[in-house]
Amino acid sequence: MKIGIFHHQAQEAGRLSVAFARLGHKPMAMVTGDAVVEAVQHERFDALVMRWDGPDLCGVAVMHRLRAAHDRLPVIIMLMSADAPGGIAEQADLLLPDPLDDDGVVAAVAAITSARPRRIDHNERVDGLQFNRVNHEVVVRGHAVQLTAKEFALARLLVDNIGVALSRDAIMGAVWGRADLPGSRTLDAHIAQVRKRLSLRPEDGWRLSSVYGFGYRLDRIES
C-alpha cells in the first residue's frame, strides 16, 4: 500500500516511514500541510497518517481541503491531547494517541484499510479465509461465520499481520480507537471468540498465541 505520512517533525515522519517500508509498504513522508495538499493531487494514497497540527496549515485546514477532493481516503489522526480539535473527529476515520509505538500506527492503518468498503469487490480471500467487508462475514473451510464489527476488524488485523507480535495497545488502538479500554478482559474475550469462531487452531494450520506481557501473535503453521 502507498501510505502518506504527515508529521511536522522530520525525524518522526522518517521513523514511521521506516516502519511501513519494513513491511513492504510504500511510504511518503511530508512535514508541512501544504506538501500534503499538493501530494494528494498527484499521488494515489491508500491511507494517510497525520499529526493534527503543523508549521503552516493546521490539521483542521488540511482535513477540510482533503475531504473536499478525496472523501474516501482513509485518514488517521494522531493527537497529543485526548480532546480532538473542532472538525477533526468528524472527518477522521480514526483517532490515535501521539506518541504511539510504530506497531500501533501500522496496525491501525491495516485495520482501517481492511475494514473500509471497496467500490467493486467486497470479498477478499486471505490465507484460505474469505472476508466479506459489507456484512462482517468470514468463510472458513466453506462455512460462513458471522462476526461482530469488532471481531471482524480484529480478525483482519491479525491476518494482515501474520507472524508479527502486536502489542495490546496497538490492537486496542487499531480496533477500538483507544488504548485505555475499560476492563482489561475486553481484548482477551474478543481474541478468544475470534480464535474459536474462525478455528484458528494448530490442527487447522493456525496458532493464535499470547505473547507474555506484550500482546498477541498469529502464525501460519503446518497442520
C-alpha positions as YAML, in Angstrom:
chain: A
units: angstrom
residues:
- id: 1
  name: MET
  ca: [0.00, 0.00, 0.00]
- id: 2
  name: LYS
  ca: [1.05, 3.58, -0.55]
- id: 3
  name: ILE
  ca: [0.90, 5.42, 2.78]
- id: 4
  name: GLY
  ca: [1.09, 9.18, 3.19]
- id: 5
  name: ILE
  ca: [2.70, 10.33, 6.45]
- id: 6
  name: PHE
  ca: [2.30, 13.91, 7.66]
- id: 7
  name: HIS
  ca: [4.25, 14.87, 10.77]
- id: 8
  name: HIS
  ca: [5.85, 18.27, 11.24]
- id: 9
  name: GLN
  ca: [8.89, 16.66, 12.88]
- id: 10
  name: ALA
  ca: [11.02, 15.17, 10.10]
- id: 11
  name: GLN
  ca: [12.57, 12.62, 12.46]
- id: 12
  name: GLU
  ca: [9.16, 11.24, 13.45]
- id: 13
  name: ALA
  ca: [7.94, 11.19, 9.84]
- id: 14
  name: GLY
  ca: [11.08, 9.31, 8.85]
- id: 15
  name: ARG
  ca: [10.73, 6.81, 11.69]
- id: 16
  name: LEU
  ca: [7.17, 5.97, 10.67]
- id: 17
  name: SER
  ca: [8.28, 5.66, 7.05]
- id: 18
  name: VAL
  ca: [10.86, 3.05, 8.02]
- id: 19
  name: ALA
  ca: [8.23, 1.08, 9.96]
- id: 20
  name: PHE
  ca: [5.90, 0.93, 6.95]
- id: 21
  name: ALA
  ca: [8.68, 0.23, 4.44]
- id: 22
  name: ARG
  ca: [9.88, -2.69, 6.57]
- id: 23
  name: LEU
  ca: [6.54, -4.40, 5.90]
- id: 24
  name: GLY
  ca: [6.66, -3.79, 2.16]
- id: 25
  name: HIS
  ca: [4.53, -0.64, 2.01]
- id: 26
  name: LYS
  ca: [5.45, 2.48, 0.05]
- id: 27
  name: PRO
  ca: [5.52, 5.41, 2.48]
- id: 28
  name: MET
  ca: [5.78, 9.06, 1.52]
- id: 29
  name: ALA
  ca: [6.78, 11.39, 4.36]
- id: 30
  name: MET
  ca: [5.68, 15.04, 4.43]
- id: 31
  name: VAL
  ca: [6.42, 17.69, 7.05]
- id: 32
  name: THR
  ca: [4.06, 20.50, 6.01]
- id: 33
  name: GLY
  ca: [0.34, 20.72, 5.39]
- id: 34
  name: ASP
  ca: [0.97, 22.39, 2.04]
- id: 35
  name: ALA
  ca: [3.02, 19.37, 0.97]
- id: 36
  name: VAL
  ca: [0.14, 17.04, 1.89]
- id: 37
  name: VAL
  ca: [-2.43, 19.02, -0.06]
- id: 38
  name: GLU
  ca: [-0.08, 19.12, -3.05]
- id: 39
  name: ALA
  ca: [0.75, 15.40, -2.85]
- id: 40
  name: VAL
  ca: [-2.84, 14.14, -2.79]
- id: 41
  name: GLN
  ca: [-3.45, 15.90, -6.09]
- id: 42
  name: HIS
  ca: [-0.79, 13.80, -7.81]
- id: 43
  name: GLU
  ca: [-0.41, 10.62, -5.74]
- id: 44
  name: ARG
  ca: [-2.90, 7.84, -5.08]
- id: 45
  name: PHE
  ca: [-2.63, 7.00, -1.38]
- id: 46
  name: ASP
  ca: [-4.27, 4.01, 0.27]
- id: 47
  name: ALA
  ca: [-4.23, 5.81, 3.63]
- id: 48
  name: LEU
  ca: [-2.91, 8.96, 5.28]
- id: 49
  name: VAL
  ca: [-1.44, 9.16, 8.77]
- id: 50
  name: MET
  ca: [-1.13, 12.69, 10.11]
- id: 51
  name: ARG
  ca: [-0.47, 14.66, 13.26]
- id: 52
  name: TRP
  ca: [-3.20, 17.25, 13.59]
- id: 53
  name: ASP
  ca: [-1.02, 20.36, 13.82]
- id: 54
  name: GLY
  ca: [1.84, 21.57, 11.67]
- id: 55
  name: PRO
  ca: [4.05, 24.59, 10.96]
- id: 56
  name: ASP
  ca: [1.84, 26.01, 8.22]
- id: 57
  name: LEU
  ca: [-1.64, 24.64, 7.59]
- id: 58
  name: CYS
  ca: [-3.13, 23.16, 10.75]
- id: 59
  name: GLY
  ca: [-4.71, 19.73, 10.70]
- id: 60
  name: VAL
  ca: [-8.23, 21.14, 10.52]
- id: 61
  name: ALA
  ca: [-7.41, 23.10, 7.36]
- id: 62
  name: VAL
  ca: [-5.63, 20.11, 5.81]
- id: 63
  name: MET
  ca: [-8.59, 17.84, 6.54]
- id: 64
  name: HIS
  ca: [-11.04, 20.33, 5.06]
- id: 65
  name: ARG
  ca: [-9.10, 20.51, 1.81]
- id: 66
  name: LEU
  ca: [-8.51, 16.75, 1.72]
- id: 67
  name: ARG
  ca: [-12.17, 15.87, 2.18]
- id: 68
  name: ALA
  ca: [-13.18, 18.38, -0.46]
- id: 69
  name: ALA
  ca: [-11.12, 16.46, -3.01]
- id: 70
  name: HIS
  ca: [-10.91, 12.90, -1.60]
- id: 71
  name: ASP
  ca: [-13.85, 11.96, 0.59]
- id: 72
  name: ARG
  ca: [-12.95, 8.23, 0.57]
- id: 73
  name: LEU
  ca: [-9.27, 8.45, 1.56]
- id: 74
  name: PRO
  ca: [-8.81, 6.72, 4.96]
- id: 75
  name: VAL
  ca: [-7.24, 9.26, 7.33]
- id: 76
  name: ILE
  ca: [-5.79, 8.50, 10.76]
- id: 77
  name: ILE
  ca: [-5.14, 11.46, 13.06]
- id: 78
  name: MET
  ca: [-2.55, 11.35, 15.86]
- id: 79
  name: LEU
  ca: [-3.41, 13.58, 18.82]
- id: 80
  name: MET
  ca: [-1.26, 14.59, 21.79]
- id: 81
  name: SER
  ca: [-4.39, 15.58, 23.70]
- id: 82
  name: ALA
  ca: [-7.48, 13.47, 24.32]
- id: 83
  name: ASP
  ca: [-9.60, 16.39, 23.12]
- id: 84
  name: ALA
  ca: [-9.87, 16.49, 19.33]
- id: 85
  name: PRO
  ca: [-9.99, 19.99, 17.80]
- id: 86
  name: GLY
  ca: [-13.28, 21.02, 16.23]
- id: 87
  name: GLY
  ca: [-13.79, 19.49, 12.80]
- id: 88
  name: ILE
  ca: [-11.18, 16.75, 13.24]
- id: 89
  name: ALA
  ca: [-13.15, 13.98, 14.96]
- id: 90
  name: GLU
  ca: [-15.99, 14.25, 12.45]
- id: 91
  name: GLN
  ca: [-13.75, 13.91, 9.40]
- id: 92
  name: ALA
  ca: [-11.08, 11.46, 10.56]
- id: 93
  name: ASP
  ca: [-11.56, 7.71, 10.21]
- id: 94
  name: LEU
  ca: [-9.63, 7.00, 13.40]
- id: 95
  name: LEU
  ca: [-8.01, 8.99, 16.23]
- id: 96
  name: LEU
  ca: [-4.81, 7.71, 17.87]
- id: 97
  name: PRO
  ca: [-2.73, 8.99, 20.79]
- id: 98
  name: ASP
  ca: [0.56, 10.69, 19.92]
- id: 99
  name: PRO
  ca: [3.08, 9.34, 20.61]
- id: 100
  name: LEU
  ca: [2.16, 5.73, 19.84]
- id: 101
  name: ASP
  ca: [4.61, 2.92, 19.10]
- id: 102
  name: ASP
  ca: [5.26, 2.11, 15.44]
- id: 103
  name: ASP
  ca: [3.44, -1.23, 15.65]
- id: 104
  name: GLY
  ca: [0.34, 0.59, 16.87]
- id: 105
  name: VAL
  ca: [0.31, 3.02, 13.96]
- id: 106
  name: VAL
  ca: [0.98, 0.29, 11.38]
- id: 107
  name: ALA
  ca: [-1.72, -1.91, 12.90]
- id: 108
  name: ALA
  ca: [-4.19, 0.97, 12.84]
- id: 109
  name: VAL
  ca: [-3.60, 1.53, 9.13]
- id: 110
  name: ALA
  ca: [-4.04, -2.20, 8.43]
- id: 111
  name: ALA
  ca: [-7.30, -2.23, 10.37]
- id: 112
  name: ILE
  ca: [-8.81, 0.90, 8.85]
- id: 113
  name: THR
  ca: [-7.93, -0.02, 5.25]
- id: 114
  name: SER
  ca: [-9.16, -3.61, 5.60]
- id: 115
  name: ALA
  ca: [-12.43, -2.55, 7.23]
- id: 116
  name: ARG
  ca: [-13.18, 0.21, 4.73]
- id: 117
  name: PRO
  ca: [-15.60, -0.96, 2.00]
- id: 118
  name: ARG
  ca: [-14.35, -1.01, -1.58]
- id: 119
  name: ARG
  ca: [-16.36, 0.20, -4.53]
- id: 120
  name: ILE
  ca: [-16.44, -3.04, -6.54]
- id: 121
  name: ASP
  ca: [-15.48, -6.29, -4.78]
- id: 122
  name: HIS
  ca: [-16.41, -6.58, -1.14]
- id: 123
  name: ASN
  ca: [-14.95, -10.08, -0.82]
- id: 124
  name: GLU
  ca: [-11.28, -10.78, -0.26]
- id: 125
  name: ARG
  ca: [-9.51, -14.10, 0.28]
- id: 126
  name: VAL
  ca: [-6.53, -14.11, 2.63]
- id: 127
  name: ASP
  ca: [-4.70, -17.33, 3.53]
- id: 128
  name: GLY
  ca: [-7.73, -19.52, 2.99]
- id: 129
  name: LEU
  ca: [-10.15, -17.17, 4.77]
- id: 130
  name: GLN
  ca: [-12.67, -15.20, 2.70]
- id: 131
  name: PHE
  ca: [-13.60, -11.85, 4.22]
- id: 132
  name: ASN
  ca: [-16.80, -10.00, 3.29]
- id: 133
  name: ARG
  ca: [-16.41, -6.36, 4.28]
- id: 134
  name: VAL
  ca: [-20.08, -5.49, 3.94]
- id: 135
  name: ASN
  ca: [-21.72, -7.95, 6.33]
- id: 136
  name: HIS
  ca: [-18.67, -8.80, 8.50]
- id: 137
  name: GLU
  ca: [-18.80, -12.42, 7.39]
- id: 138
  name: VAL
  ca: [-15.83, -14.78, 7.05]
- id: 139
  name: VAL
  ca: [-15.97, -18.03, 5.09]
- id: 140
  name: VAL
  ca: [-13.89, -20.71, 6.83]
- id: 141
  name: ARG
  ca: [-13.48, -24.07, 5.08]
- id: 142
  name: GLY
  ca: [-16.66, -23.45, 3.12]
- id: 143
  name: HIS
  ca: [-18.73, -22.37, 6.12]
- id: 144
  name: ALA
  ca: [-19.88, -18.76, 6.56]
- id: 145
  name: VAL
  ca: [-19.20, -17.32, 10.02]
- id: 146
  name: GLN
  ca: [-20.95, -14.10, 11.06]
- id: 147
  name: LEU
  ca: [-18.80, -11.81, 13.22]
- id: 148
  name: THR
  ca: [-19.49, -8.58, 15.05]
- id: 149
  name: ALA
  ca: [-17.87, -5.44, 13.65]
- id: 150
  name: LYS
  ca: [-15.14, -5.52, 16.32]
- id: 151
  name: GLU
  ca: [-14.47, -9.25, 15.84]
- id: 152
  name: PHE
  ca: [-14.20, -8.71, 12.09]
- id: 153
  name: ALA
  ca: [-11.76, -5.80, 12.48]
- id: 154
  name: LEU
  ca: [-9.70, -7.82, 14.97]
- id: 155
  name: ALA
  ca: [-9.60, -10.85, 12.67]
- id: 156
  name: ARG
  ca: [-8.47, -8.77, 9.69]
- id: 157
  name: LEU
  ca: [-5.83, -7.04, 11.80]
- id: 158
  name: LEU
  ca: [-4.37, -10.37, 12.90]
- id: 159
  name: VAL
  ca: [-4.46, -11.91, 9.42]
- id: 160
  name: ASP
  ca: [-2.91, -8.79, 7.89]
- id: 161
  name: ASN
  ca: [-0.03, -9.11, 10.37]
- id: 162
  name: ILE
  ca: [0.73, -12.85, 10.28]
- id: 163
  name: GLY
  ca: [3.98, -13.58, 12.10]
- id: 164
  name: VAL
  ca: [4.06, -10.16, 13.78]
- id: 165
  name: ALA
  ca: [3.69, -9.76, 17.54]
- id: 166
  name: LEU
  ca: [1.19, -6.96, 18.12]
- id: 167
  name: SER
  ca: [1.10, -5.15, 21.45]
- id: 168
  name: ARG
  ca: [-2.14, -4.90, 23.38]
- id: 169
  name: ASP
  ca: [-2.09, -1.11, 22.97]
- id: 170
  name: ALA
  ca: [-1.57, -1.47, 19.22]
- id: 171
  name: ILE
  ca: [-4.51, -3.85, 18.86]
- id: 172
  name: MET
  ca: [-6.85, -1.82, 21.04]
- id: 173
  name: GLY
  ca: [-5.84, 1.39, 19.32]
- id: 174
  name: ALA
  ca: [-6.46, -0.12, 15.89]
- id: 175
  name: VAL
  ca: [-9.74, -1.92, 16.63]
- id: 176
  name: TRP
  ca: [-11.33, 0.22, 19.35]
- id: 177
  name: GLY
  ca: [-9.62, 3.53, 18.58]
- id: 178
  name: ARG
  ca: [-8.19, 3.80, 22.08]
- id: 179
  name: ALA
  ca: [-5.60, 2.01, 24.19]
- id: 180
  name: ASP
  ca: [-7.28, 2.55, 27.58]
- id: 181
  name: LEU
  ca: [-10.26, 0.24, 27.24]
- id: 182
  name: PRO
  ca: [-12.33, -0.11, 30.40]
- id: 183
  name: GLY
  ca: [-11.93, -3.65, 31.67]
- id: 184
  name: SER
  ca: [-8.69, -5.45, 30.91]
- id: 185
  name: ARG
  ca: [-10.51, -8.56, 29.69]
- id: 186
  name: THR
  ca: [-12.25, -6.93, 26.71]
- id: 187
  name: LEU
  ca: [-9.44, -7.71, 24.28]
- id: 188
  name: ASP
  ca: [-8.86, -11.20, 25.68]
- id: 189
  name: ALA
  ca: [-12.55, -12.05, 25.32]
- id: 190
  name: HIS
  ca: [-12.58, -10.92, 21.69]
- id: 191
  name: ILE
  ca: [-9.38, -12.86, 20.95]
- id: 192
  name: ALA
  ca: [-10.98, -16.00, 22.40]
- id: 193
  name: GLN
  ca: [-14.08, -15.50, 20.27]
- id: 194
  name: VAL
  ca: [-12.12, -14.95, 17.05]
- id: 195
  name: ARG
  ca: [-9.90, -17.97, 17.76]
- id: 196
  name: LYS
  ca: [-12.94, -20.18, 18.36]
- id: 197
  name: ARG
  ca: [-15.22, -18.92, 15.59]
- id: 198
  name: LEU
  ca: [-12.56, -18.90, 12.84]
- id: 199
  name: SER
  ca: [-10.92, -22.15, 14.02]
- id: 200
  name: LEU
  ca: [-7.51, -20.52, 14.45]
- id: 201
  name: ARG
  ca: [-6.06, -23.70, 15.94]
- id: 202
  name: PRO
  ca: [-2.92, -25.76, 15.21]
- id: 203
  name: GLU
  ca: [-4.96, -28.62, 13.77]
- id: 204
  name: ASP
  ca: [-6.36, -26.16, 11.21]
- id: 205
  name: GLY
  ca: [-2.99, -24.61, 10.36]
- id: 206
  name: TRP
  ca: [-3.07, -21.61, 12.69]
- id: 207
  name: ARG
  ca: [-1.59, -20.61, 16.02]
- id: 208
  name: LEU
  ca: [-3.02, -17.55, 17.76]
- id: 209
  name: SER
  ca: [-0.85, -17.17, 20.83]
- id: 210
  name: SER
  ca: [-0.41, -14.77, 23.70]
- id: 211
  name: VAL
  ca: [2.95, -13.02, 23.93]
- id: 212
  name: TYR
  ca: [3.59, -12.76, 27.66]
- id: 213
  name: GLY
  ca: [3.47, -9.21, 28.95]
- id: 214
  name: PHE
  ca: [3.06, -7.80, 25.44]
- id: 215
  name: GLY
  ca: [0.13, -8.85, 23.28]
- id: 216
  name: TYR
  ca: [-0.81, -11.45, 20.66]
- id: 217
  name: ARG
  ca: [0.62, -13.07, 17.54]
- id: 218
  name: LEU
  ca: [-0.99, -15.07, 14.73]
- id: 219
  name: ASP
  ca: [1.13, -17.61, 12.84]
- id: 220
  name: ARG
  ca: [0.51, -19.96, 9.92]
- id: 221
  name: ILE
  ca: [1.80, -23.45, 10.73]
- id: 222
  name: GLU
  ca: [1.89, -26.91, 9.21]
- id: 223
  name: SER
  ca: [-1.36, -28.69, 10.10]
...
